[in-house]
C-alpha cells in the first residue's frame, strides 16, 4: 500500500498518476481522501494536472495518534504540513502546487510558510489564517470532544446531516453522493476518536496572517458568501495581506466545492498554476 513516513507516522496517499503538473490536494477536518469527488479531480486532470490525494493523520488509512479516550494527539498543523511534504518526498516530487479546503487550506498555508521553495502555487477553498473566523451552528454536534462510536447506520446518517450544514442555498444538496461517501468512509475506516485530535491541532494553530503577508507564491482564494462554517471575511482578510493573491467570492455558495462550479473552479486553478509556472520559468532565465 502507498504510505509516506513522517517521523514514524504513516500517511496513506493516492497518486492519480500521469505526466501532468503535480498538485497535492489537502482535505479538511475529519474527511478521508474519498471526499475528493472524482469529477472534480478529473477537471484537474483534464487541465494537465497530476492530482495527489492523501489521508490526513487521524483519518482514513493514515496512522491514528491515540486511542478512543485520547483527545490530544500531541501534534499541530505544522506536523500535518510535514505529512504533506512526506507524501511529496515518497513520490520524489521536489515542488508542487497545493490545493487545500477548509482545514486542508490551513495545512497548505503552513506548508507554504515552512518551505516556500517547494510550493509553486496555492489554491485555498474556504480557509482561514486562524481559528477566529469559525461560525458556531446551533444544534451542530461538537466534534472537538471525545466521540461515542455509533452503529453503522447511525454514523452514516450523522455524517450526511453534518454535510447538510455545508450545503449551498444556491445549489442543490447532492444527498445520494453524501450517503455514498459516508457509507464508503465508514466501511473504509470509521475512526471518530481522531476528530477531537484534529480539532485540537486546528484550534491551537497560531495566527499566520503576518507570515502570509511575506509569501510571494501565486494564490487563489475561493470562498462562498453563504459559508456556515467559516466566515468569508477570512478570505477578504487573507487577500488584503497576501501580495500575489486573487480573490473569488461566490454568492449562494456554502462550505463546499459545488458541482455546478467545477468548470469555473478548474479554469481559475489552471490560470493560477500557469501564472506560477511562468514566474518560475522567468526566474531561471
Backbone as CSV, one residue per row, in Angstrom:
resi,resn,N_x,N_y,N_z,CA_x,CA_y,CA_z,C_x,C_y,C_z
1,UNK,0.847,-1.190,0.000,0.000,0.000,0.000,0.886,1.244,0.000
2,UNK,0.458,2.331,-0.638,1.302,3.533,-0.738,1.249,4.379,0.535
3,UNK,2.284,4.292,1.321,2.398,5.084,2.540,3.654,5.935,2.482
4,UNK,3.528,7.167,2.977,4.690,8.008,3.231,4.952,7.982,4.728
5,UNK,6.166,8.309,5.125,6.534,8.242,6.535,7.045,9.593,7.002
6,UNK,6.420,10.121,8.059,6.856,11.376,8.667,7.114,11.135,10.145
7,UNK,8.381,11.043,10.498,8.787,10.861,11.901,8.010,9.726,12.562
8,UNK,7.879,8.627,11.854,7.233,7.445,12.409,5.742,7.353,12.157
9,UNK,5.122,8.413,11.629,3.685,8.415,11.328,3.487,8.080,9.855
10,UNK,2.704,7.037,9.578,2.447,6.629,8.201,1.253,7.389,7.641
11,UNK,1.439,7.919,6.437,0.405,8.699,5.755,0.049,7.997,4.449
12,UNK,-1.208,7.623,4.341,-1.672,6.923,3.135,-1.953,7.946,2.036
13,UNK,-1.523,7.631,0.805,-1.760,8.557,-0.304,-2.164,7.806,-1.562
14,UNK,-2.725,8.556,-2.480,-3.106,8.020,-3.793,-2.656,9.002,-4.858
15,UNK,-1.787,8.549,-5.719,-1.287,9.349,-6.847,-2.125,9.016,-8.068
16,UNK,-2.860,10.000,-8.571,-3.683,9.775,-9.753,-2.820,9.397,-10.943
17,UNK,-1.588,9.888,-10.956,-0.637,9.499,-11.988,-0.687,10.383,-13.217
18,UNK,0.061,9.960,-14.219,0.138,10.727,-15.446,1.355,11.628,-15.467
19,UNK,1.472,12.367,-16.556,2.645,13.219,-16.758,2.341,14.693,-16.519
20,UNK,1.213,14.975,-15.851,0.823,16.355,-15.628,1.644,17.045,-14.549
21,UNK,1.308,18.290,-14.310,1.971,19.106,-13.291,1.473,18.663,-11.916
22,UNK,2.361,18.270,-11.004,1.914,17.753,-9.700,1.143,18.788,-8.882
23,UNK,0.028,18.344,-8.325,-0.771,19.169,-7.413,-1.204,18.311,-6.237
24,UNK,-0.811,18.701,-5.034,-1.179,17.981,-3.819,-2.507,18.531,-3.298
25,UNK,-3.472,17.639,-3.102,-4.787,18.014,-2.604,-4.870,17.672,-1.119
26,UNK,-5.165,18.677,-0.302,-5.172,18.522,1.157,-6.601,18.694,1.660
27,UNK,-7.160,17.627,2.217,-8.559,17.673,2.621,-8.734,18.302,3.996
28,UNK,-10.011,18.538,4.331,-10.343,19.241,5.552,-10.605,18.337,6.745
29,UNK,-11.141,18.933,7.768,-11.355,18.327,9.074,-12.162,17.029,8.987
30,UNK,-11.560,15.944,9.427,-12.139,14.596,9.582,-12.392,13.860,8.271
31,UNK,-12.192,14.494,7.126,-12.609,13.892,5.849,-11.480,13.054,5.254
32,UNK,-11.827,11.848,4.823,-10.869,10.987,4.147,-10.668,11.457,2.701
33,UNK,-9.623,10.928,2.062,-9.363,11.323,0.670,-10.518,10.963,-0.262
34,UNK,-11.398,10.072,0.182,-12.590,9.741,-0.601,-13.468,10.963,-0.841
35,UNK,-13.307,11.982,0.000,-14.134,13.175,-0.115,-13.856,14.012,-1.348
36,UNK,-12.724,13.773,-2.001,-12.478,14.473,-3.268,-13.334,13.808,-4.340
37,UNK,-14.277,14.531,-4.871,-15.198,13.941,-5.837,-14.468,13.635,-7.145
38,UNK,-14.631,12.435,-7.674,-13.887,12.042,-8.883,-14.058,13.023,-10.045
39,UNK,-15.261,13.565,-10.196,-15.483,14.503,-11.292,-14.670,15.769,-11.149
40,UNK,-14.504,16.245,-9.927,-13.679,17.435,-9.700,-12.212,17.116,-9.953
41,UNK,-11.759,15.965,-9.463,-10.377,15.555,-9.712,-10.126,15.443,-11.213
42,UNK,-11.115,14.927,-11.945,-10.970,14.793,-13.395,-10.862,16.157,-14.070
43,UNK,-11.548,17.154,-13.524,-11.415,18.516,-14.064,-9.947,18.952,-14.003
44,UNK,-9.262,18.598,-12.929,-7.847,18.956,-12.790,-6.987,18.174,-13.782
45,UNK,-7.271,16.876,-13.900,-6.532,16.034,-14.849,-6.704,16.556,-16.269
46,UNK,-7.922,16.927,-16.612,-8.210,17.415,-17.970,-7.465,18.701,-18.294
47,UNK,-7.036,19.400,-17.259,-6.307,20.652,-17.462,-4.793,20.457,-17.360
48,UNK,-4.365,19.210,-17.379,-2.931,18.932,-17.406,-2.271,18.825,-16.061
49,UNK,-3.071,18.589,-15.012,-2.514,18.454,-13.677,-2.455,16.986,-13.256
50,UNK,-1.627,16.713,-12.276,-1.461,15.367,-11.723,-1.831,15.409,-10.236
51,UNK,-3.098,15.194,-9.903,-3.508,15.286,-8.509,-2.938,14.152,-7.661
52,UNK,-2.500,14.515,-6.477,-2.059,13.546,-5.466,-2.936,13.764,-4.235
53,UNK,-3.609,12.713,-3.782,-4.527,12.793,-2.658,-3.931,12.037,-1.473
54,UNK,-4.277,12.447,-0.262,-3.815,11.682,0.895,-4.780,11.850,2.066
55,UNK,-4.730,10.880,2.967,-5.488,10.945,4.214,-4.661,11.690,5.250
56,UNK,-5.233,12.746,5.834,-4.562,13.367,6.968,-4.422,12.357,8.109
57,UNK,-3.419,12.558,8.958,-3.302,11.699,10.151,-4.611,11.766,10.951
58,UNK,-4.961,10.685,11.576,-6.199,10.535,12.333,-7.436,10.496,11.443
59,UNK,-7.242,10.184,10.166,-8.375,9.984,9.256,-8.000,8.908,8.241
60,UNK,-9.006,8.171,7.794,-8.792,7.196,6.739,-7.781,6.137,7.102
61,UNK,-6.897,5.844,6.160,-5.929,4.758,6.348,-4.596,5.237,6.901
62,UNK,-4.475,6.535,7.142,-3.258,7.042,7.786,-3.263,6.676,9.263
63,UNK,-2.087,6.783,9.886,-1.963,6.381,11.284,-2.836,7.223,12.204
64,UNK,-3.313,6.574,13.264,-4.055,7.247,14.318,-3.090,7.535,15.463
65,UNK,-3.287,8.667,16.118,-2.305,9.127,17.101,-2.750,8.893,18.546
66,UNK,-3.758,8.076,18.735,-4.213,7.784,20.087,-5.332,6.769,20.069
67,UNK,-5.890,6.526,21.234,-6.991,5.588,21.369,-8.311,6.308,21.568
68,UNK,-9.374,5.564,21.875,-10.723,6.135,21.964,-10.862,7.271,22.962
69,UNK,-10.050,7.285,24.016,-10.187,8.309,25.052,-9.177,9.446,24.923
70,UNK,-8.330,9.390,23.903,-7.286,10.408,23.735,-7.790,11.554,22.874
71,UNK,-7.878,12.733,23.456,-8.331,13.904,22.700,-7.177,14.806,22.279
72,UNK,-5.967,14.441,22.655,-4.781,15.207,22.265,-3.799,14.261,21.579
73,UNK,-3.567,14.498,20.296,-2.618,13.669,19.552,-1.195,14.167,19.646
74,UNK,-0.997,15.298,20.374,0.343,15.884,20.560,0.980,16.234,19.210
75,UNK,0.178,16.820,18.341,0.688,17.343,17.077,-0.073,18.612,16.730
76,UNK,0.477,19.347,15.781,-0.163,20.568,15.318,-0.249,20.581,13.804
77,UNK,-0.736,21.687,13.274,-0.862,21.793,11.818,0.493,21.764,11.124
78,UNK,1.551,22.196,11.824,2.887,22.115,11.220,3.291,20.653,10.994
79,UNK,2.918,19.787,11.930,3.195,18.357,11.751,2.380,17.798,10.582
80,UNK,1.154,18.264,10.455,0.316,17.815,9.346,0.846,18.355,8.017
81,UNK,1.448,19.545,8.072,2.107,20.081,6.880,3.277,19.192,6.471
82,UNK,4.030,18.742,7.455,5.152,17.853,7.161,4.669,16.501,6.626
83,UNK,3.450,16.096,7.012,2.860,14.895,6.410,2.717,15.083,4.904
84,UNK,2.262,16.264,4.513,2.127,16.552,3.085,3.454,16.495,2.363
85,UNK,4.479,17.072,2.973,5.807,17.017,2.361,6.325,15.580,2.296
86,UNK,5.986,14.778,3.290,6.409,13.370,3.266,5.805,12.642,2.078
87,UNK,4.570,12.975,1.745,3.934,12.372,0.559,4.690,12.782,-0.702
88,UNK,5.014,14.060,-0.818,5.781,14.522,-1.985,7.140,13.835,-2.038
89,UNK,7.776,13.686,-0.883,9.080,13.015,-0.845,8.966,11.567,-1.321
90,UNK,7.904,10.885,-0.879,7.718,9.488,-1.269,7.566,9.346,-2.775
91,UNK,7.030,10.375,-3.406,6.833,10.361,-4.857,7.988,11.035,-5.595
92,UNK,9.005,11.464,-4.844,10.179,12.158,-5.404,9.763,13.411,-6.175
93,UNK,8.819,14.149,-5.596,8.363,15.420,-6.165,8.985,16.546,-5.343
94,UNK,9.855,17.314,-5.940,10.540,18.385,-5.214,9.635,19.592,-4.984
95,UNK,8.840,19.935,-6.014,7.971,21.105,-5.952,6.576,20.707,-6.440
96,UNK,5.564,21.316,-5.837,4.197,21.009,-6.252,3.306,22.219,-6.021
97,UNK,2.196,22.235,-6.711,1.125,23.180,-6.444,0.238,22.565,-5.365
98,UNK,-0.331,23.393,-4.499,-1.159,22.905,-3.410,-2.588,23.389,-3.555
99,UNK,-3.508,22.491,-3.270,-4.930,22.833,-3.215,-5.476,22.290,-1.897
100,UNK,-5.959,23.194,-1.051,-6.486,22.761,0.233,-7.855,23.348,0.477
101,UNK,-8.703,22.564,1.153,-10.016,23.095,1.507,-10.204,23.068,3.021
102,UNK,-10.748,24.168,3.544,-11.049,24.303,4.965,-9.786,24.071,5.794
103,UNK,-9.780,23.112,6.730,-8.577,22.837,7.490,-7.412,22.477,6.570
104,UNK,-7.711,21.807,5.459,-6.671,21.487,4.484,-6.022,22.729,3.917
105,UNK,-6.798,23.812,3.794,-6.224,25.081,3.360,-5.283,25.658,4.402
106,UNK,-5.604,25.446,5.673,-4.712,25.893,6.743,-3.418,25.087,6.734
107,UNK,-3.532,23.790,6.452,-2.329,22.949,6.345,-1.491,23.397,5.146
108,UNK,-2.146,23.695,4.034,-1.431,24.165,2.844,-0.705,25.478,3.128
109,UNK,-1.344,26.373,3.877,-0.673,27.617,4.273,0.597,27.305,5.067
110,UNK,0.472,26.371,6.015,1.632,26.009,6.831,2.748,25.441,5.969
111,UNK,2.399,24.644,4.970,3.407,24.092,4.071,4.137,25.208,3.338
112,UNK,3.368,26.169,2.816,3.978,27.258,2.056,4.875,28.125,2.926
113,UNK,4.456,28.344,4.163,5.255,29.167,5.082,6.520,28.435,5.500
114,UNK,6.410,27.137,5.755,7.557,26.354,6.216,8.581,26.124,5.115
115,UNK,8.111,25.870,3.899,9.035,25.579,2.788,8.521,26.219,1.499
116,UNK,8.614,27.543,1.405,8.078,28.220,0.211,8.748,27.783,-1.081
117,UNK,9.981,27.296,-0.992,10.668,26.853,-2.203,10.086,25.593,-2.807
118,UNK,9.281,24.872,-2.021,8.691,23.631,-2.528,7.242,23.813,-2.973
119,UNK,6.681,24.983,-2.732,5.274,25.239,-3.053,5.213,26.260,-4.186
120,UNK,4.672,25.841,-5.309,4.673,26.696,-6.501,3.450,27.597,-6.573
121,UNK,2.319,27.120,-6.089,1.117,27.946,-6.022,0.191,27.403,-4.954
122,UNK,-0.747,28.255,-4.517,-1.747,27.869,-3.528,-3.148,28.102,-4.081
123,UNK,-4.011,27.127,-3.901,-5.442,27.310,-4.108,-6.109,26.971,-2.787
124,UNK,-6.764,27.967,-2.184,-7.356,27.791,-0.862,-8.864,27.951,-0.946
125,UNK,-9.575,26.835,-0.800,-11.029,26.870,-0.749,-11.470,27.074,0.698
126,UNK,-12.284,28.086,0.921,-12.895,28.398,2.230,-11.982,28.029,3.397
127,UNK,-10.882,28.770,3.457,-9.903,28.555,4.507,-9.788,29.825,5.343
128,UNK,-8.838,29.841,6.283,-8.659,30.977,7.180,-7.240,30.971,7.721
129,UNK,-6.723,32.147,8.126,-5.368,32.209,8.686,-5.300,31.821,10.156
130,UNK,-6.455,31.716,10.807,-6.517,31.352,12.230,-7.936,30.890,12.547
131,UNK,-8.156,30.542,13.807,-9.442,29.961,14.178,-10.547,30.931,14.513
132,UNK,-10.294,32.226,14.469,-11.314,33.161,14.935,-12.436,33.403,13.928
133,UNK,-12.340,32.808,12.761,-13.369,33.006,11.734,-14.442,31.913,11.757
134,UNK,-14.297,30.960,12.662,-15.274,29.889,12.731,-16.649,30.388,13.134
135,UNK,-17.672,29.746,12.606,-19.056,30.105,12.900,-19.689,28.964,13.691
136,UNK,-20.298,29.295,14.809,-20.992,28.276,15.608,-22.395,28.055,15.041
137,UNK,-22.695,26.806,14.725,-24.022,26.477,14.218,-24.838,25.835,15.335
138,UNK,-25.955,26.456,15.632,-26.808,25.958,16.709,-27.261,24.528,16.404
139,UNK,-27.079,23.656,17.355,-27.507,22.272,17.183,-26.468,21.372,16.562
140,UNK,-25.380,21.945,16.037,-24.335,21.113,15.421,-23.573,20.356,16.503
141,UNK,-23.230,19.127,16.213,-22.508,18.314,17.191,-21.089,18.826,17.369
142,UNK,-20.649,18.882,18.608,-19.289,19.313,18.916,-18.334,18.145,18.674
143,UNK,-17.491,18.272,17.649,-16.556,17.202,17.305,-15.194,17.382,17.951
144,UNK,-15.068,18.394,18.806,-13.776,18.653,19.446,-13.630,17.916,20.781
145,UNK,-14.655,17.160,21.156,-14.620,16.399,22.404,-14.681,14.912,22.083
146,UNK,-14.450,14.083,23.100,-14.488,12.641,22.898,-15.793,12.219,22.232
147,UNK,-15.664,11.365,21.201,-16.813,10.939,20.408,-17.230,9.507,20.753
148,UNK,-18.528,9.289,20.881,-19.042,7.926,21.015,-19.044,7.250,19.647
149,UNK,-18.756,5.976,19.647,-18.827,5.216,18.398,-20.287,4.868,18.118
150,UNK,-20.731,5.166,16.921,-22.114,4.917,16.531,-22.205,3.647,15.702
151,UNK,-23.373,3.055,15.701,-23.632,1.934,14.805,-23.567,2.429,13.367
152,UNK,-23.352,1.518,12.435,-23.098,1.898,11.046,-24.171,2.837,10.496
153,UNK,-25.431,2.467,10.590,-26.498,3.300,10.031,-26.563,4.660,10.707
154,UNK,-26.371,4.691,12.014,-26.402,5.961,12.740,-25.235,6.848,12.330
155,UNK,-24.051,6.260,12.163,-22.873,7.027,11.778,-23.039,7.621,10.381
156,UNK,-23.594,6.853,9.472,-23.816,7.341,8.105,-24.818,8.491,8.118
157,UNK,-25.895,8.316,8.853,-26.910,9.370,8.950,-26.315,10.643,9.546
158,UNK,-25.512,10.505,10.608,-24.905,11.669,11.251,-23.947,12.397,10.311
159,UNK,-23.196,11.630,9.518,-22.253,12.246,8.570,-22.990,13.058,7.515
160,UNK,-24.089,12.529,7.016,-24.865,13.247,5.998,-25.472,14.513,6.598
161,UNK,-25.948,14.428,7.823,-26.525,15.602,8.485,-25.469,16.690,8.684
162,UNK,-24.238,16.299,9.007,-23.170,17.291,9.141,-22.922,17.993,7.820
163,UNK,-22.954,17.221,6.732,-22.689,17.821,5.427,-23.804,18.767,4.992
164,UNK,-24.989,18.575,5.508,-26.083,19.483,5.163,-25.810,20.895,5.668
165,UNK,-25.013,21.022,6.744,-24.615,22.345,7.220,-23.669,23.031,6.246
166,UNK,-22.983,22.238,5.420,-22.044,22.792,4.444,-22.724,23.156,3.124
167,UNK,-23.971,22.794,2.990,-24.670,22.934,1.704,-24.819,24.395,1.282
168,UNK,-25.034,24.574,-0.012,-25.186,25.904,-0.602,-26.655,26.210,-0.857
169,UNK,-27.116,27.391,-0.486,-28.501,27.742,-0.784,-28.787,27.860,-2.275
170,UNK,-27.762,28.124,-3.057,-27.944,28.325,-4.498,-27.872,27.027,-5.294
171,UNK,-27.282,25.983,-4.713,-27.057,24.739,-5.448,-27.649,23.569,-4.672
172,UNK,-28.230,22.632,-5.396,-28.932,21.511,-4.763,-27.969,20.637,-3.969
173,UNK,-28.429,20.175,-2.823,-27.655,19.253,-1.990,-27.711,17.870,-2.618
174,UNK,-26.536,17.317,-2.931,-26.458,16.011,-3.595,-26.485,14.916,-2.523
175,UNK,-27.681,14.593,-2.075,-27.821,13.649,-0.957,-27.295,12.268,-1.312
176,UNK,-27.534,11.823,-2.545,-27.063,10.492,-2.942,-25.545,10.388,-2.820
177,UNK,-24.851,11.436,-3.269,-23.387,11.431,-3.169,-22.954,11.370,-1.710
178,UNK,-23.574,12.156,-0.856,-23.147,12.214,0.534,-23.462,10.919,1.281
179,UNK,-24.552,10.273,0.945,-24.836,8.968,1.544,-23.792,7.949,1.102
180,UNK,-23.458,7.976,-0.187,-22.446,7.052,-0.712,-21.082,7.321,-0.073
181,UNK,-20.722,8.607,0.048,-19.439,8.956,0.666,-19.403,8.505,2.121
182,UNK,-20.468,8.775,2.854,-20.496,8.391,4.275,-20.419,6.884,4.429
183,UNK,-21.066,6.159,3.529,-21.051,4.699,3.591,-19.657,4.157,3.318
184,UNK,-19.044,4.642,2.238,-17.705,4.164,1.895,-16.677,4.574,2.947
185,UNK,-16.843,5.768,3.510,-15.912,6.232,4.541,-16.019,5.371,5.794
186,UNK,-17.253,5.031,6.170,-17.436,4.176,7.343,-16.791,2.811,7.111
187,UNK,-17.054,2.235,5.957,-16.547,0.886,5.676,-15.037,0.873,5.496
188,UNK,-14.483,1.950,5.014,-13.027,2.019,4.803,-12.291,2.197,6.125
189,UNK,-12.772,3.151,6.944,-12.138,3.359,8.246,-12.966,4.336,9.073
190,UNK,-13.786,3.796,9.940,-14.573,4.629,10.851,-13.741,4.857,12.109
191,UNK,-13.296,6.089,12.312,-12.392,6.380,13.430,-12.740,7.730,14.055
192,UNK,-13.897,7.840,14.718,-14.307,9.125,15.284,-13.438,9.618,16.425
193,UNK,-12.634,8.730,17.028,-11.769,9.177,18.119,-10.706,10.153,17.630
194,UNK,-10.466,10.189,16.309,-9.489,11.131,15.769,-10.025,12.536,15.596
195,UNK,-11.357,12.712,15.628,-11.943,14.029,15.398,-11.427,15.078,16.395
196,UNK,-11.493,14.815,17.711,-11.024,15.850,18.641,-9.527,16.109,18.541
197,UNK,-8.748,15.125,18.127,-7.303,15.350,17.994,-7.021,16.287,16.816
198,UNK,-7.720,16.078,15.701,-7.577,17.021,14.590,-8.092,18.402,14.981
199,UNK,-9.211,18.437,15.694,-9.788,19.722,16.113,-8.814,20.487,17.003
200,UNK,-8.145,19.777,17.895,-7.185,20.428,18.794,-6.039,21.038,17.992
201,UNK,-5.525,20.293,17.012,-4.435,20.810,16.178,-4.875,22.062,15.432
202,UNK,-6.095,22.038,14.925,-6.602,23.185,14.166,-6.872,24.379,15.082
203,UNK,-7.514,24.133,16.216,-7.922,25.229,17.093,-6.743,25.887,17.801
204,UNK,-5.652,25.148,17.960,-4.482,25.709,18.642,-3.463,26.300,17.669
205,UNK,-3.780,26.304,16.393,-2.842,26.850,15.403,-2.687,28.360,15.595
206,UNK,-1.478,28.871,15.428,-1.258,30.315,15.582,-1.830,31.090,14.396
207,UNK,-2.013,32.367,14.600,-2.435,33.244,13.508,-1.285,33.360,12.508
208,UNK,-1.545,33.031,11.260,-0.499,33.036,10.233,-0.551,34.276,9.335
209,UNK,-1.343,35.266,9.704,-1.535,36.434,8.832,-0.223,37.125,8.490
210,UNK,0.614,37.358,9.487,1.878,38.057,9.235,2.780,37.251,8.310
211,UNK,2.825,35.939,8.508,3.654,35.087,7.650,3.101,35.037,6.232
212,UNK,1.776,35.026,6.101,1.170,35.018,4.766,1.527,36.285,3.995
213,UNK,1.661,37.383,4.696,1.998,38.652,4.040,3.384,38.624,3.422
214,UNK,4.225,37.695,3.869,5.586,37.588,3.341,5.673,36.632,2.153
215,UNK,4.615,35.903,1.860,4.662,34.910,0.788,4.566,35.574,-0.580
216,UNK,5.392,35.108,-1.503,5.352,35.603,-2.880,4.819,34.529,-3.823
217,UNK,4.025,33.632,-3.292,3.500,32.496,-4.058,2.154,32.864,-4.661
218,UNK,1.949,32.689,-5.972,0.640,32.959,-6.569,-0.454,32.160,-5.854
219,UNK,-1.494,32.859,-5.430,-2.521,32.256,-4.586,-3.915,32.614,-5.070
220,UNK,-4.785,31.625,-5.048,-6.200,31.841,-5.327,-6.983,31.555,-4.053
221,UNK,-7.855,32.478,-3.691,-8.718,32.335,-2.525,-10.164,32.232,-3.013
222,UNK,-10.820,31.124,-2.698,-12.195,30.883,-3.141,-13.058,30.657,-1.902
223,UNK,-14.141,31.406,-1.788,-14.987,31.309,-0.598,-16.436,31.602,-0.978
224,UNK,-17.350,30.928,-0.304,-18.764,31.178,-0.521,-19.285,32.239,0.433
225,UNK,-20.136,33.114,-0.067,-20.713,34.154,0.784,-21.710,33.584,1.792
226,UNK,-22.152,32.343,1.553,-23.104,31.703,2.457,-22.492,30.499,3.168
227,UNK,-21.202,30.592,3.476,-20.494,29.547,4.221,-20.949,29.612,5.676
228,UNK,-21.453,28.501,6.203,-21.942,28.473,7.581,-20.934,27.873,8.553
229,UNK,-19.716,27.593,8.075,-18.649,27.096,8.943,-17.548,28.130,9.150
230,UNK,-17.117,28.749,8.059,-16.048,29.748,8.121,-16.524,31.033,7.449
231,UNK,-16.385,32.134,8.140,-16.826,33.410,7.590,-16.026,33.777,6.337
232,UNK,-16.705,34.287,5.303,-15.975,34.754,4.115,-15.042,35.920,4.408
233,UNK,-15.201,36.528,5.573,-14.273,37.594,5.954,-12.845,37.076,6.015
234,UNK,-12.693,35.771,6.276,-11.353,35.175,6.307,-10.655,35.346,4.966
235,UNK,-11.377,35.072,3.882,-10.787,35.216,2.551,-10.475,36.679,2.248
236,UNK,-11.371,37.576,2.652,-11.137,39.007,2.433,-9.882,39.463,3.167
237,UNK,-9.723,38.997,4.399,-8.562,39.424,5.181,-7.265,38.835,4.628
238,UNK,-7.307,37.573,4.161,-6.101,36.996,3.568,-5.744,37.706,2.270
239,UNK,-6.757,38.022,1.472,-6.497,38.722,0.209,-5.866,40.088,0.451
240,UNK,-6.223,40.709,1.564,-5.704,42.038,1.871,-4.224,42.021,2.208
241,UNK,-3.724,40.876,2.705,-2.316,40.841,3.127,-1.422,40.035,2.178
242,UNK,-1.994,39.122,1.404,-1.154,38.272,0.548,-0.866,38.994,-0.766
243,UNK,0.392,39.273,-1.052,0.740,40.148,-2.179,0.384,39.605,-3.560
244,UNK,0.339,38.286,-3.741,0.070,37.729,-5.070,-1.200,36.874,-5.053
245,UNK,-2.202,37.375,-4.344,-3.444,36.622,-4.205,-4.527,37.159,-5.137
246,UNK,-5.444,36.255,-5.434,-6.598,36.559,-6.292,-7.828,36.026,-5.563
247,UNK,-8.822,36.886,-5.339,-9.976,36.537,-4.518,-11.211,36.283,-5.368
248,UNK,-11.916,35.186,-5.043,-13.181,34.864,-5.707,-14.223,34.537,-4.638
249,UNK,-15.205,35.419,-4.478,-16.315,35.197,-3.562,-17.560,34.856,-4.377
250,UNK,-18.245,33.788,-3.972,-19.396,33.298,-4.733,-20.688,33.468,-3.938
251,UNK,-21.613,34.182,-4.536,-22.939,34.319,-3.960,-23.647,32.966,-3.988
252,UNK,-24.294,32.617,-2.896,-25.066,31.380,-2.857,-24.259,30.123,-2.631
253,UNK,-22.927,30.255,-2.433,-22.077,29.086,-2.216,-21.840,28.889,-0.730
254,UNK,-21.936,27.634,-0.288,-21.666,27.301,1.100,-20.251,26.805,1.292
255,UNK,-20.101,25.858,2.196,-18.788,25.311,2.548,-18.578,24.018,1.756
256,UNK,-18.492,24.162,0.448,-18.355,23.000,-0.430,-17.800,23.424,-1.775
257,UNK,-17.256,22.451,-2.495,-16.822,22.669,-3.878,-17.986,22.203,-4.753
258,UNK,-18.941,23.097,-4.953,-20.214,22.746,-5.574,-20.040,22.318,-7.037
259,UNK,-20.687,21.235,-7.400,-20.527,20.642,-8.729,-20.811,21.609,-9.878
260,UNK,-21.851,22.452,-9.821,-22.097,23.358,-10.948,-20.971,24.352,-11.208
261,UNK,-20.054,24.496,-10.258,-18.957,25.456,-10.407,-17.623,24.794,-10.731
262,UNK,-17.631,23.489,-10.931,-16.364,22.793,-11.154,-15.592,23.344,-12.344
263,UNK,-16.275,23.600,-13.454,-15.579,24.115,-14.640,-14.955,25.466,-14.344
264,UNK,-15.705,26.319,-13.668,-15.194,27.636,-13.304,-13.992,27.503,-12.373
265,UNK,-14.124,26.666,-11.364,-13.013,26.453,-10.434,-11.785,25.907,-11.166
266,UNK,-12.003,24.943,-12.050,-10.896,24.359,-12.792,-10.138,25.392,-13.602
267,UNK,-10.878,26.292,-14.244,-10.241,27.339,-15.048,-9.438,28.298,-14.170
268,UNK,-10.001,28.656,-13.017,-9.305,29.555,-12.092,-8.019,28.904,-11.583
269,UNK,-8.122,27.637,-11.200,-6.954,26.918,-10.679,-5.868,26.818,-11.739
270,UNK,-6.241,26.467,-12.948,-5.250,26.337,-14.019,-4.580,27.671,-14.299
271,UNK,-5.354,28.729,-14.325,-4.763,30.042,-14.589,-3.719,30.382,-13.531
272,UNK,-4.011,30.062,-12.270,-3.057,30.338,-11.200,-1.818,29.457,-11.321
273,UNK,-2.022,28.187,-11.666,-0.901,27.272,-11.863,0.011,27.782,-12.977
274,UNK,-0.575,28.179,-14.089,0.227,28.654,-15.217,0.941,29.958,-14.883
275,UNK,0.290,30.779,-14.073,0.941,32.012,-13.623,2.187,31.680,-12.805
276,UNK,2.053,30.679,-11.937,3.196,30.270,-11.121,4.284,29.619,-11.967
277,UNK,3.876,28.780,-12.924,4.851,28.127,-13.797,5.631,29.157,-14.606
278,UNK,4.941,30.187,-15.077,5.607,31.236,-15.834,6.590,32.015,-14.956
279,UNK,6.199,32.287,-13.728,7.097,33.011,-12.815,8.362,32.188,-12.557
280,UNK,8.179,30.883,-12.368,9.333,30.016,-12.128,10.240,29.971,-13.333
281,UNK,9.646,29.918,-14.519,10.433,29.867,-15.748,11.205,31.175,-15.963
282,UNK,10.554,32.297,-15.660,11.194,33.599,-15.823,12.414,33.740,-14.910
283,UNK,12.331,33.138,-13.708,13.431,33.252,-12.750,14.665,32.471,-13.195
284,UNK,14.451,31.471,-14.032,15.576,30.647,-14.482,16.258,31.211,-15.720
285,UNK,15.675,32.258,-16.265,16.278,32.855,-17.457,16.950,34.177,-17.136
